[in-house]
């Protein structure tokens, strides 16, 4: 066995030396792209072969070193991802891209065979001028075999069988069809060197469709380097509108892949960064035209279709192929309508979350406690001071919500889908504890989820301090500040509802203005129970009676919050594991 391996290696070396000797007369340049890494053992093993290959007078190797650290990729890592997507190749090293071909050397036991295939391809292409697959960071290959099929439906001519045969047998094929039944197409056909249909054009050569095997065989000759349509034929452009967020890594990945498709097809891609407000407004107008009620960071409009995910790009490519020859005009925008983004279950989730958070015993008890002290101090000051106190809570809680939204946007860009898993698990745990608290309260035991004792004492000291004898105006200003401070202290308890709701808001819209509007609604509903308590006190309810009401509702508030959190947690985990789409869960 070892003897055979040695003999095979010797024969390959001899073949390579003969190949080098014969290659001296070649004139054309063959340029390839080689991706490798420093700490790659297979790359080290391949290195001598690549050096010998580059010694050929007509071979140029452009080397691209990628990072071996997945957490610190360099620009060549994204370049490898893009070119692998374009070639439908493995996204791994060591790999060589040459014209329309790719050669991966990482398969165990296949390196020598892959070397032979690469040498054979170089030998075959040495008579051509094969440019680099990459130029100025853009892909020049793969280049399709462009085939123009001309037919006349008024004569009942069809080209479906030719299309199927070419697509099944040619890796990179671009097929345009021209029905000369229509006058505008007949004028194009008049400039082509053929008057009989149906006919196929590969470059400037024409082929009858009577012999599909010969047509495929002729097209296959250009499979490794590609060929353009005849000069007399001008492709009709296909318009794509691409709205994306420049701070979103997945959006940039989609952007790069669309640019790759533009190298293969006659695309006119217009890009809009939705961080700019004018582009946001335009996106809303297209949402209105396409009846889209859910916003995304990535938005692709092509013809009458809408796409929002990298996983849908293959479907986008199918639509492009279906319109080669006919082209697609840019879609028209309707009128911007941000209200549509507030439709559906997202708004219901925000409303329920805000109300349940507002009856959270942590928040509820604070105002009762505050009113009790004011009741002993100055009754005429209760309403103005209570409103100021509620306003302080509102301002602080809204600021906390906006801060969390911005923070979680950054987290989402980094960990993407895993954010839903983390928040979903957290919501389930808090939901279970809330329901456990419901049963504990019914048995007369203390709740698990409540404000820590040291924060309760600090809250009491602050309220006692501000209810000392002062003017109403001063008390109101102090109450505003204290409401702000106490809202921050209580977030340790009230945040159990806010964080899952913000995650839902993130899934509902990528538009900051709409997300903030959701938070404004949420926070208004959060302080609504406090305002109702003030109204009850104003019409004659004592703090003692209000406190008793709060105690009676304490357990049920825990129960409703628990059910709400469990529901959100289950939905987020179902989304994480791919069982549902948030587009339908909250759309």
C-alpha angles and dihedrals in degrees: 000000000000090000091055092049091051092049091049091051092049092049091049091051091049091048090049093051091050088047091053092048094051092043094066092088094056116113107184123085121240112197124190136179118232122195120198144142134227097238095046113118093196089051090054090051091049095046098089091052092050090050092052090047092053090053088072107106095231100040123093121186119198108199124208117191113205127200118261090207111086090199093054107040121173129216091271090062091061089042090055090049091051096047092045089053091049094049095038086233135140115286094225143091148296094035135148126206117201122172104308094339133089130197122199116195099187099089109109113248094006102087097099092047091050090050089054091050092050092049091049091051092049089050091050094049098042092098091058133072099244111185125205117284087230128049124174090343092306127110117248093178154089092056115192128231098249113213123183115203116196121192142149119233091192085070091046092250118160134190101186093109091051091049092051093047093051095045093048095049108030118068099206109027130154113195123192121185125207119194105198091196084093117072095227090057093044090059089057093047090053089068094052121094096247136067102187125084148245093045139150126219122204105180106318094329121098127211134192117242091221090088108044093171091060091045091054091045091052092048091049090062088070097040095105098049106020128225135228130239117267112288092244091061118081116194119232112236124245113218121220125181113205121192115184144153112249092210092058115094095202089051091055089050090054089046091055092048092050088052087052090054089049088061090057102038138036095262129162104200118188113194128205125187105215092205084083111080095223090056089048089056092049091049090054089053090055090046087057092050093049095039092240113166097176123066124214137187090238119051127174121183117188122163107316094333132097128203132180108174138071088229089065096059093097087059089049089053091052090055090049091052091048091058101043106128095019098054127202127253122223112273119247122244124230127208119302112255115178091176090075089066088062093058125102134026096327092074090045090051091050092049095047092043093051094048094045091047088050093056089045104130090234092061095034096053094052096065092043088052091047094049091050091059093043089049090060092044118041120342095193089062096054100091099044092041093044091052091048090048091051091048090053090052090048095051094046095045092048090050090049089050094050091046091051091047092054092044093049091047088060091045091048092054089054103041099015109177094021090068088069091050093051096045091041092055090045091051091050092050093047090045091054092048091049092053090045087052089053091059092041091054091049088055092048096253129132120268120247096215106059140115111289115256094244090055091048090053092048090049090053094049091051093050093046090052097053095046092065117117106293137135116281092243091052091045091051092052091046090047090054091053093043092049087053092049096045091048088057091048093049095050087089085070105027096045091078089085100032097058097055091045091052089053089054090049090052090054090048101052142010091196111103094207092056092045091052089048088056089052092049089055092044094050093046089056090045092063095037093092089052091053090048090053090052090051091050091050090049092056093051110282111138123225088247092056092045089049090053090051089052092051092050092050094041096093096042091050088056090049095051092045089050093052091047093050093045090052093050092045093051092048092050093049092047087053092048092052091046100248095121140015120238085219088072097031095058103012 
